[in-house]
Amino acid sequence: MSNPNLPRPDMAYYPQGSAPEYSQQQGYGKLEERPARPKISFASHTRQPSSTSNNRDTRLTLDGGWVLARRSRIPSKAWNRQSIQIFADFHDFDSPRGSRSQRAAEREDDDDESMPSGHTRNSSISSIASLDKALPEPPYHIFTLAKKKQLVYIVSLAGLFSPLSSNIYFPALNQISTDLKVSVSLVSLTITVYMIVQGIAPSFWGPFSDTIGRRPVFVGTFLVYLAANVGLAFSDSFAALMVFRGIQAAGSAATISIGAGVIGDITTARERGGLIGIFGGIRMMGQSIGPVFGGIITQYLGFRAIFWFLFGLGALTLGLIVLLLPETLRSIAGNGTVRLTGFQRPLLYSFKEQPEVLKESESDTPKRTVTWSSLISPMRFLFEKDVFVSLFFGSIVYTVWSMVTSTTTDLFQTRFHLNNLMIGLAFLPNGAGCVAGSYLTGYLMDYDYRTVESQYKKERGIPDDMKLDKKTADGFPIEKSRLRNIWWIVLIFIITTAVYGFSLNLNILAIPLILQFFIAYSATAVFSLNSALVIDLYPGASASATAVNNLMRCSVGAAGVAIAQPIIDAIGAGFTFFMLALITGVLSPLLVVEWYFGEQWRLERVARLKRQKEIKATRNALETTSVTVLEKVTVDTVPGNKKPAGAKGMENKI
């Protein structure tokens, strides 16, 4: 057994010839036999570990007849501080944080007896630095593409509940108005309340999921959601309906930002577009099937049965999350190589061992703590110019689309005299447009990324078959890869919105339905591009960034929904939607600003955050040094204290 008081590196020295000849296959953590690598210059240790293990992965031959072998468990007992530090440096090749060589230079291990004569910490660090250049960068995540898609399907099903709970409600507005004896305009306020809470709640849940993990927050939100649906099913007053409708939004809305967080945890920018397309496509099915189910249930069972239906479907989804979804937060699970414990493990791992575990220790990604500052810190994203420009334009498109959707029930019943069931079916083109927009845009994003990546490699002389890593991707124009085809998508949205309101006067139902399809298609395409870009700008806090995106969209959208019906009553549907199309067109130059200045703003932010991090690290180092000197002085000056071994070396340093 390993010493529990020591760190748990996954490196071990073996005498040459006794180490297993295994290596890690790049990308998926599979093991394959192959010859040992060429010798790499490195000062060797003289102490041999007391035991070895059959759990191994990678070997490197070092000077002095030693072999450095990767291990998923550490041998017993015979580890000293210097060994642990050097092993930790190699261990960090698999860490998203990179090598710990710089931190190794701050350790005080010069007097370690296990180091051979002439071996210094600086020589170890220089050797590690040379290895850092020689070895390939570890995979961002070891899950196979099939495994990643499985997780995306699960979080997409969870994300379905936010749009489903909103849209399944629309065909029931008139029946709710009759049963509760309030006006349709007053019942429409429950939609506004839902959207407001839908925008605010993820800003609370998102930082929690970026701190304590995706799984516990997923479970917490679904428990809130299930309780809200029970309350809605028993609501017999308009006030109770308003309250529980807000709680329902609080439970369902965060599933989108948490799902986006999971995708950000396990995917790179190169593969993210297609998976976000799947995520958005399944999620947006709620726009399509929600009103249909709502119309059928309301027509035959009454509006209260809607909430029992949502309760049952939510309980089923919660069961799938508990059974199948592992923790993916990188500060807990790393790149998938850390063994999960406790609630981090899906129930499936109780019957089937977690695959591809390469280390027993915790992830090396810095962990965060939940504080008031962490809860409000995502709001700072809005003060970043590139983020604000992207989010603001996306919120305008979302608002216009929401105004089209929220007024459909009243406009279609007034103009075409449809019952609840037919109203539900009338939402199908809108939902189909949402699904098509999300799926097709996902493939479009992957194509655009590959195109921009090819141009980027050609300009910098990078081989086509070489994958971009943190070093070679420095300065990659991610903004242009996401916005490359957005111009014609926005043009479709503006044109179809401008003529939608006037088409209602023709009394031909097919025309506004077709226009709704294209409005929904183009709006959802903008949402997908917008969401992918926000995750790319903040990959380490993807859930929080998505929550801020949701906050801005829903806040502006709630205001638009609240004033939509009064404006239509005042100037008519035709001029209302023409005005909204005009506003969208006037604000579309924001995309041009993002195209030309987004990369510059992003790089300035990265440099600023890097300087702040360096200043903080320097301050912490100075504080640590001050404490060390104070302890040394205390030991030397207190009468009766015996000077510890190695104190002479410490005095020379001071």
C-alpha positions in Angstrom: 0.0 0.0 0.0 1.2 3.6 -0.7 1.9 6.1 2.0 -1.3 8.0 2.5 0.5 11.1 3.7 2.4 11.6 0.5 1.0 12.9 -2.9 0.0 10.2 -5.3 2.1 10.6 -8.4 1.7 8.0 -11.2 5.4 7.8 -12.0 7.9 5.2 -10.8 11.6 4.3 -11.4 12.5 0.8 -12.4 16.0 -0.7 -13.0 16.5 -1.0 -16.8 15.1 -4.3 -18.1 12.6 -4.8 -15.4 10.0 -2.1 -16.4 7.1 -3.1 -18.6 7.2 -2.0 -22.2 3.9 -0.2 -22.5 2.8 3.1 -23.9 -0.3 5.2 -24.1 -2.0 5.2 -27.4 -2.6 8.9 -28.2 -6.1 10.0 -27.8 -8.1 7.3 -26.0 -6.0 5.8 -23.2 -5.8 2.4 -24.7 -2.7 0.3 -24.0 -0.5 -1.3 -26.6 2.9 -3.0 -26.5 5.8 -1.3 -28.2 9.7 -1.0 -27.9 11.1 1.3 -25.3 11.8 4.9 -26.3 15.4 6.1 -27.0 17.4 7.2 -24.1 16.8 10.7 -22.7 19.4 12.6 -20.7 18.4 12.8 -17.1 20.2 12.6 -13.8 19.3 9.3 -12.2 18.4 8.4 -8.7 20.5 5.9 -6.7 17.6 4.6 -4.6 15.4 1.9 -5.9 11.7 1.7 -4.9 11.0 -1.1 -2.6 8.4 -2.7 -4.9 6.9 -2.5 -8.3 3.5 -3.0 -9.7 1.9 -4.5 -12.8 -0.2 -1.4 -13.4 1.8 0.6 -16.0 1.4 2.7 -19.1 4.4 4.5 -20.5 8.2 4.0 -20.2 11.2 6.3 -20.8 14.8 5.2 -20.6 17.0 7.6 -18.5 20.7 8.0 -17.9 22.3 5.7 -15.4 20.3 2.6 -16.4 17.0 3.6 -15.0 13.6 3.5 -16.6 10.8 6.0 -15.8 7.5 4.2 -16.1 4.0 5.6 -15.9 1.8 3.9 -13.4 -1.8 4.0 -12.2 -0.7 3.1 -8.7 2.4 4.0 -6.7 4.8 1.5 -5.1 5.1 1.2 -1.3 7.0 3.4 1.1 10.4 4.2 -0.4 9.5 7.6 -1.7 11.3 10.8 -0.7 10.3 14.5 -1.2 12.7 15.0 -4.1 11.4 11.9 -5.9 7.8 12.9 -5.4 8.5 16.4 -6.8 10.2 15.0 -9.9 7.5 12.4 -10.4 4.8 15.1 -10.0 6.5 17.1 -12.8 6.2 14.1 -15.2 2.7 13.4 -13.9 1.6 16.8 -15.0 2.2 16.0 -18.6 -1.4 14.6 -18.4 -2.6 17.6 -16.5 -4.6 20.5 -18.1 -2.3 22.8 -16.0 0.9 21.7 -17.7 4.2 21.0 -16.0 4.9 21.7 -12.4 8.6 22.4 -13.1 8.3 26.0 -12.1 6.8 25.1 -8.8 9.5 22.5 -8.3 12.1 25.2 -8.3 10.5 26.7 -5.2 10.8 23.4 -3.2 13.7 23.1 -0.7 15.0 19.6 -1.1 18.7 20.2 -1.7 19.8 18.1 1.3 17.9 14.9 0.2 20.3 12.0 0.7 18.8 10.1 -2.2 20.2 12.5 -4.8 23.5 11.6 -6.2 26.5 13.8 -6.0 26.3 16.8 -8.4 22.6 16.4 -9.0 20.7 19.7 -8.5 17.1 20.7 -8.7 17.9 22.9 -11.7 19.3 20.0 -13.6 16.1 18.1 -13.0 14.0 21.0 -14.1 16.0 21.5 -17.3 15.7 17.8 -18.1 12.0 18.0 -17.5 11.7 21.0 -19.7 13.5 19.1 -22.5 11.0 16.3 -22.1 8.1 18.7 -22.1 9.2 19.7 -25.7 9.8 16.2 -26.8 6.6 14.5 -25.6 3.3 15.1 -27.3 0.5 17.0 -25.6 -1.9 14.6 -23.8 -5.4 14.3 -25.1 -8.0 16.8 -23.9 -10.2 13.9 -22.9 -9.8 10.2 -23.1 -13.4 9.3 -23.9 -14.0 8.0 -27.3 -16.3 9.9 -29.7 -19.0 7.3 -29.1 -18.8 7.8 -25.3 -18.9 11.6 -25.8 -22.0 11.3 -27.9 -23.6 9.1 -25.3 -23.1 11.8 -22.6 -24.3 14.5 -25.0 -27.6 12.5 -25.6 -28.1 12.3 -21.8 -27.5 16.0 -21.2 -29.6 16.9 -24.3 -32.5 15.0 -22.9 -32.1 16.9 -19.6 -31.9 20.2 -21.6 -35.1 19.3 -23.3 -37.1 20.3 -20.2 -36.5 24.0 -20.4 -38.1 24.7 -23.8 -40.6 21.8 -23.3 -42.0 23.2 -20.1 -42.3 26.6 -21.7 -44.0 25.6 -25.0 -46.2 22.8 -23.7 -48.0 25.5 -21.8 -49.0 27.7 -24.8 -52.1 25.8 -26.1 -53.5 25.8 -22.6 -53.6 29.5 -22.1 -57.3 30.0 -22.9 -58.4 27.0 -20.8 -56.3 28.3 -17.8 -57.9 31.7 -18.3 -61.4 30.2 -18.2 -60.7 27.9 -15.2 -59.0 30.5 -13.1 -61.3 33.3 -14.2 -58.6 35.7 -15.3 -57.9 37.4 -18.6 -55.6 35.9 -21.3 -53.3 38.9 -20.9 -52.9 38.1 -17.2 -52.2 34.4 -17.9 -49.6 35.5 -20.4 -47.7 37.1 -17.4 -46.9 33.6 -16.3 -44.9 33.2 -19.5 -43.0 36.4 -18.6 -42.3 35.2 -15.1 -41.1 31.9 -16.4 -38.7 33.6 -18.8 -37.4 36.0 -16.1 -36.6 33.1 -13.7 -35.3 31.1 -16.7 -32.7 33.8 -17.2 -31.8 34.3 -13.5 -31.7 30.7 -12.2 -28.7 29.4 -14.4 -26.6 32.3 -13.1 -27.0 30.7 -9.7 -26.7 27.0 -10.7 -23.9 27.6 -13.2 -21.2 28.6 -10.8 -22.2 25.8 -8.5 -21.8 23.3 -11.3 -18.4 24.8 -12.1 -17.4 24.3 -8.5 -18.9 21.2 -6.9 -19.5 19.3 -10.1 -22.2 18.7 -12.8 -23.9 15.6 -11.3 -25.0 17.0 -7.9 -26.3 20.2 -9.6 -28.2 18.2 -12.2 -29.8 16.1 -9.5 -30.6 19.2 -7.4 -32.3 21.1 -10.3 -34.4 18.1 -11.2 -35.6 17.7 -7.6 -36.7 21.3 -7.7 -38.4 20.8 -11.0 -40.3 17.7 -9.9 -41.6 19.5 -6.8 -42.7 22.5 -8.9 -44.8 20.3 -11.2 -46.6 18.7 -8.3 -47.4 22.2 -7.0 -48.6 23.3 -10.4 -50.9 20.2 -10.7 -52.6 21.2 -7.5 -52.7 25.0 -8.0 -56.2 26.4 -7.7 -55.5 30.1 -7.9 -53.6 32.4 -10.2 -51.2 33.4 -7.5 -50.2 29.8 -6.8 -49.8 29.2 -10.5 -47.4 32.2 -10.8 -45.3 31.1 -7.9 -44.9 27.4 -8.9 -44.4 28.4 -12.6 -41.4 30.4 -11.4 -40.1 27.5 -9.4 -40.6 25.2 -12.4 -38.4 27.6 -14.4 -35.7 27.6 -11.7 -35.5 23.8 -11.9 -35.6 23.4 -15.6 -33.6 26.3 -17.0 -30.2 25.4 -15.6 -30.2 22.1 -17.4 -29.0 23.9 -20.6 -26.0 25.6 -19.0 -25.0 22.5 -17.1 -25.3 20.4 -20.3 -23.1 23.0 -22.1 -20.7 22.6 -19.2 -20.5 18.9 -19.7 -19.8 19.4 -23.4 -17.1 21.9 -22.6 -15.5 19.5 -20.2 -15.1 16.6 -22.7 -14.7 18.3 -26.1 -12.2 20.4 -28.0 -13.1 23.3 -30.2 -12.5 21.2 -33.3 -15.2 18.6 -32.4 -17.5 20.8 -30.3 -19.6 22.2 -33.2 -21.2 18.9 -34.2 -21.9 17.9 -30.6 -23.4 21.2 -29.8 -25.6 20.7 -32.8 -26.8 17.4 -31.4 -27.3 19.1 -28.0 -29.3 21.9 -29.5 -31.3 19.7 -31.9 -32.6 17.3 -29.2 -33.2 20.2 -26.8 -35.1 22.1 -29.4 -37.4 19.2 -30.0 -39.2 20.7 -27.0 -40.2 23.5 -29.3 -41.7 21.0 -31.7 -43.4 18.4 -29.5 -44.2 20.6 -26.6 -47.2 22.4 -28.0 -48.4 19.2 -29.7 -48.5 17.3 -26.4 -49.9 20.4 -24.7 -52.7 20.7 -27.2 -53.6 17.0 -27.0 -53.4 16.8 -23.2 -55.4 20.0 -22.7 -58.1 19.0 -25.2 -58.8 15.6 -23.6 -57.4 15.7 -20.0 -57.3 19.3 -19.0 -54.3 21.6 -18.4 -53.4 20.1 -15.0 -52.5 16.8 -16.6 -49.7 18.6 -18.4 -47.8 19.0 -15.2 -48.3 15.3 -14.2 -46.9 14.4 -17.6 -43.8 16.6 -17.0 -43.4 15.1 -13.6 -43.2 11.5 -14.9 -40.9 12.4 -17.8 -38.6 14.4 -15.4 -38.4 11.5 -12.9 -37.4 9.2 -15.8 -34.7 11.6 -16.9 -33.4 12.0 -13.4 -33.1 8.2 -13.1 -31.0 8.1 -16.3 -28.6 10.8 -15.0 -28.1 9.0 -11.7 -27.5 5.7 -13.5 -25.4 6.7 -16.5 -23.8 10.2 -16.2 -20.3 10.4 -14.6 -18.9 13.5 -13.2 -17.0 15.4 -15.9 -15.9 18.7 -14.2 -12.2 18.8 -15.0 -11.2 20.0 -11.5 -12.7 16.6 -10.3 -12.4 14.2 -13.2 -9.5 15.7 -15.1 -9.4 14.4 -18.7 -11.2 11.2 -17.7 -8.2 9.5 -16.2 -9.1 10.1 -12.5 -10.9 7.4 -10.6 -14.3 8.8 -9.5 -15.6 8.2 -6.0 -18.8 8.6 -4.0 -21.5 10.6 -5.7 -19.2 11.5 -8.6 -19.7 7.9 -9.9 -22.8 7.0 -11.9 -24.7 4.1 -10.4 -23.6 2.0 -13.4 -20.0 2.0 -12.0 -21.3 0.1 -9.0 -21.9 -2.9 -11.3 -19.2 -2.2 -14.0 -15.7 -0.9 -13.1 -14.8 2.6 -14.4 -12.9 2.1 -17.7 -9.5 3.6 -18.6 -8.5 4.9 -15.2 -4.9 5.8 -15.3 -4.4 7.4 -11.9 -5.9 7.1 -8.5 -5.2 10.7 -7.4 -7.4 13.7 -7.7 -7.3 16.0 -10.8 -4.6 18.6 -10.9 -6.9 21.2 -12.3 -7.4 23.9 -9.6 -10.5 23.4 -7.5 -12.8 26.3 -6.7 -14.9 27.0 -3.7 -18.4 28.2 -3.6 -18.5 31.8 -2.4 -20.6 34.8 -2.9 -17.9 36.1 -5.2 -18.1 32.9 -7.3 -21.8 33.3 -7.6 -21.7 36.8 -9.0 -18.4 36.5 -10.9 -20.0 35.3 -14.1 -21.6 38.7 -14.4 -18.1 40.1 -15.1 -18.4 38.3 -18.5 -20.8 41.0 -19.6 -18.1 43.7 -19.2 -15.9 41.9 -21.7 -16.4 43.7 -25.1 -16.3 40.6 -27.3 -18.6 38.6 -25.0 -21.1 41.5 -24.6 -21.3 42.1 -28.4 -22.0 38.5 -29.1 -24.5 38.0 -26.3 -26.4 41.3 -27.0 -27.1 40.5 -30.6 -28.1 36.9 -29.7 -30.5 38.3 -27.2 -32.2 40.5 -29.8 -32.7 37.6 -32.1 -34.1 35.5 -29.2 -36.5 38.2 -28.2 -38.0 38.6 -31.7 -38.4 34.8 -32.0 -40.0 34.6 -28.6 -42.5 37.4 -29.5 -43.4 35.4 -32.6 -43.9 32.2 -30.6 -45.8 33.7 -27.6 -48.3 35.5 -29.7 -49.1 32.5 -32.0 -51.9 31.1 -29.8 -54.0 34.3 -29.7 -53.2 35.4 -33.3 -54.1 32.0 -34.8 -57.2 31.5 -32.8 -58.4 35.0 -33.7 -57.5 34.8 -37.5 -58.1 31.1 -38.2 -60.5 30.0 -35.4 -58.4 26.9 -34.3 -59.2 24.7 -31.2 -56.6 23.7 -28.6 -55.5 20.6 -30.5 -55.1 22.5 -33.8 -53.2 25.2 -32.0 -50.7 22.6 -30.7 -50.2 21.2 -34.2 -49.7 24.8 -35.6 -46.5 24.9 -33.5 -44.9 22.0 -35.4 -43.3 24.1 -38.1 -41.7 26.3 -35.5 -40.3 23.2 -33.7 -39.1 21.6 -36.9 -37.2 24.8 -37.7 -35.6 24.7 -34.3 -34.4 21.1 -34.7 -33.2 21.6 -38.3 -31.4 24.9 -37.4 -29.5 23.3 -34.5 -28.5 20.0 -36.3 -27.5 21.6 -39.6 -25.6 24.4 -37.9 -23.6 21.9 -35.9 -22.3 20.4 -39.1 -21.8 23.9 -40.6 -19.7 24.9 -37.6 -17.5 21.8 -37.9 -17.0 22.6 -41.6 -16.2 26.2 -41.0 -13.7 25.3 -38.2 -11.8 22.9 -40.5 -11.7 25.6 -43.2 -10.3 28.3 -41.0 -8.0 25.8 -39.3 -6.6 24.8 -42.8 -6.0 28.5 -43.6 -4.4 29.1 -40.3 -2.0 26.2 -40.7 -1.1 27.2 -44.2 -0.3 30.8 -43.1 2.0 29.6 -40.3 3.6 26.6 -42.1 2.1 24.0 -39.8 1.6 20.5 -41.4 -1.9 19.7 -42.3 -1.8 16.4 -40.4 -0.6 18.1 -37.2 -3.3 18.8 -34.5 -3.3 22.2 -33.0 -2.3 22.3 -29.3 -2.0 25.1 -26.8 1.2 26.3 -28.4 0.4 26.1 -32.1 -3.2 27.4 -31.6 -2.0 30.6 -30.0 -3.8 33.3 -32.0 -6.2 31.0 -33.7 -9.2 33.1 -34.9 -12.0 31.2 -33.2 -14.4 34.1 -33.8 -14.1 33.9 -37.6 -14.6 30.1 -37.5 -17.9 30.6 -35.7 -19.2 33.7 -37.6 -18.0 32.7 -41.1 -21.5 32.0 -42.4 -23.7 33.9 -40.0 -24.4 36.7 -42.5 -26.9 34.8 -44.7 -28.5 33.2 -41.6 -29.3 36.6 -40.2 -30.5 37.8 -43.6 -33.1 35.0 -43.7 -34.2 35.9 -40.2 -34.7 39.5 -41.0 -36.6 38.9 -44.3 -39.0 36.2 -42.9 -39.8 38.2 -39.8 -40.5 41.4 -41.8 -43.2 39.7 -43.9 -44.6 37.3 -41.2 -47.1 39.7 -39.6 -48.5 40.9 -43.0 -49.0 37.2 -44.0 -51.6 36.7 -41.3 -53.9 39.1 -43.2 -54.0 36.8 -46.2 -56.0 34.2 -44.2 -53.9 31.4 -45.8 -52.7 29.3 -42.8 -49.8 27.7 -44.7 -48.0 31.0 -45.4 -47.4 32.0 -41.7 -46.6 28.4 -40.8 -43.8 28.2 -43.5 -42.5 31.6 -42.4 -42.4 30.4 -38.8 -40.3 27.5 -39.9 -37.6 29.8 -41.4 -37.8 32.2 -38.5 -37.2 29.4 -36.1 -34.5 27.8 -38.3 -32.4 31.0 -38.6 -33.0 32.1 -35.0 -31.8 28.7 -33.7 -28.8 28.8 -36.0 -27.8 32.1 -34.4 -28.3 30.6 -30.9 -26.1 27.6 -31.8 -23.3 29.8 -33.2 -23.6 32.1 -30.3 -23.5 29.4 -27.7 -20.4 27.7 -29.3 -18.5 31.0 -29.4 -19.3 31.8 -25.7 -18.0 28.3 -24.7 -14.9 28.8 -26.8 -14.2 32.2 -25.1 -14.5 30.7 -21.6 -13.8 26.9 -21.9 -12.9 26.6 -18.2 -16.2 28.1 -17.0 -18.5 27.0 -19.8 -21.5 26.5 -17.5 -21.2 29.9 -16.0 -20.6 31.5 -19.4 -23.7 29.8 -20.8 -25.7 30.9 -17.8 -24.8 34.5 -18.5 -25.8 34.0 -22.1 -29.1 32.6 -20.9 -29.6 35.5 -18.5 -29.2 38.2 -21.1 -31.4 36.4 -23.7 -34.2 35.6 -21.2 -34.1 39.0 -19.6 -34.5 40.9 -22.9 -36.9 38.2 -24.2 -39.1 38.5 -21.1 -39.4 42.2 -21.7 -40.3 41.6 -25.3 -43.0 39.0 -24.6 -44.5 41.4 -22.0 -45.0 44.2 -24.5 -45.7 42.0 -27.6 -49.5 41.8 -27.3 -50.0 45.5 -26.4 -48.0 46.6 -29.4 -49.9 44.2 -31.7 -53.2 45.6 -30.3 -52.0 49.1 -30.9 -50.4 49.0 -34.4 -51.3 45.5 -35.7 -49.2 42.4 -36.3 -47.9 43.4 -39.7 -46.2 46.6 -38.5 -45.1 45.1 -35.2 -43.0 42.3 -36.8 -41.7 44.6 -39.5 -40.5 46.9 -36.8 -38.8 44.0 -35.0 -37.1 43.0 -38.3 -35.9 46.5 -38.8 -34.4 46.6 -35.3 -32.5 43.4 -35.9 -31.1 44.8 -39.2 -29.9 48.0 -37.5 -28.1 46.0 -34.9 -26.6 43.4 -37.2 -23.3 45.5 -37.7 -22.4 44.3 -34.3 -21.4 41.0 -36.0 -19.0 42.9 -38.2 -17.5 44.5 -35.1 -17.1 41.0 -33.5 -15.5 39.7 -36.8 -12.8 42.4 -37.0 -12.1 43.2 -33.3 -13.2 40.0 -31.4 -9.8 38.3 -31.6 -7.9 41.4 -30.5 -10.3 41.9 -27.5 -9.9 38.2 -26.6 -6.1 38.2 -26.7 -6.1 41.4 -24.6 -8.3 39.7 -22.0 -6.1 36.6 -22.0 -2.9 38.7 -21.5 -4.6 40.7 -18.7 -5.8 37.6 -16.9 -2.3 36.1 -17.3 -0.7 39.2 -15.7 -3.2 39.1 -12.8 -2.5 35.4 -12.3 1.3 36.0 -12.2 0.9 38.9 -9.8 -1.2 36.7 -7.5 1.3 33.8 -7.7 4.2 36.2 -6.9 2.3 37.6 -3.9 1.6 34.1 -2.6 5.2 33.1 -3.1 6.4 36.1 -1.1 4.0 35.3 1.7 5.2 31.7 1.8 8.8 32.8 1.9 8.1 35.2 4.7 6.4 32.5 6.7 9.4 30.1 6.1 12.0 32.7 7.2 9.9 33.5 10.3 9.7 29.8 11.2 13.5 29.4 10.8 14.2 32.4 12.9 11.9 31.1 15.6 13.6 27.7 15.6 17.1 29.3 15.9 16.2 31.8 18.6 14.0 29.9 21.0 16.2 28.5 23.9 16.5 24.7 24.0 15.5 24.2 20.4 17.7 21.8 18.5 18.7 22.8 15.1 17.1 20.4 12.6 19.1 18.4 10.0 19.7 20.4 6.9 19.5 23.7 8.7 22.9 24.7 7.3 21.7 24.6 3.8 18.7 26.7 4.8 20.9 29.3 6.3 22.9 29.6 3.1 19.7 30.2 1.2 18.5 32.9 3.6 
